[in-house]
Amino acid sequence: MAKVTTPRRRKQRQIPILIVEDNADQWLIIRAALTQCFPEVEPIWANTVSQAILYLETNTQETSKFPRLILCDLYLPRKEDGWALVEFLETNKFSRKPTVIILSSSQEADDIEKAYSLGVASYIVKPGTYHQWLNCFYTFRRYWWEVATLPFLSQQTDS
């Protein structure tokens, strides 16, 4: 009797998403929710502005490591730190420009308006419970992965 084999699937490379969050507890929640809702991505954590900038500058030429999305808390721990990072991302001329999304507890109209004026693609108010985080990231995944077209999608290939 012939041995039945199943076709081997090539292992798909996870696409990096840079999470800039200074609160370790929030990072753990975000990572867990992303892992459950968005298995195609690899969350990369930077807990300071300088770590985020270093990661981006180090990997700007590495297609497989450069993030297609950046989820950035606004208060890192001060609001000025978050704005500094958003302004850096808007003015820096990376060879690939990642999509920046603010993920903040702030619901202040001034913060939301300023974020959009600085070129962020979206502003999401952080959910309060884990169940809300899951709902948020399921919706997030549907929109950013299935509906919207992100830059440099064609450069991402399976390994």
C-alpha positions, 0 to 999 in steps of 0.5 A: 500500500502506498504511503499517503502524504500531505503536501508541504506548505511553505512556512509563511514569514510573519510580517513585523508590526512595531508596537511602541508602548512604554507600559509592559502590562499593556504590551503583554495584552497587545501581544496576546491579542495580536497573536490570537487575532492576527497570526500573520504578524510578528509584534516587535516591542519598543518601549522607548522612542529611541528603541523604536528609532534604532529598530527602524534605522537598523532595519530600513534596508531589511524588507523582512524586518522593516514593519509595514505597520507601527502601532504607537502609544501617544504617552511614552510616557509623556505626550511630547515623546509620542509626538516626537516619534510621530514627527520623526516618522513623518519627516524621515525619508525611509526607503519604505514608509510604514503606516503609523497608527496611534493607539492611545488612552487619550480621547482628547479632540486636540490629540486626535486632530494633531495626530491626523495633521501629522500624517497618522493613518488612524487613531484608535482609543485603547480598549478597556478589557481584554475582550474589547482588545480582541474585538478591536484587533479582529476589526483592525486585522480585517481592515488593515489586512483584508480591505486596505492595501498597504505599501510594499505588499508586493515586496513581502514574499514567502521564504 
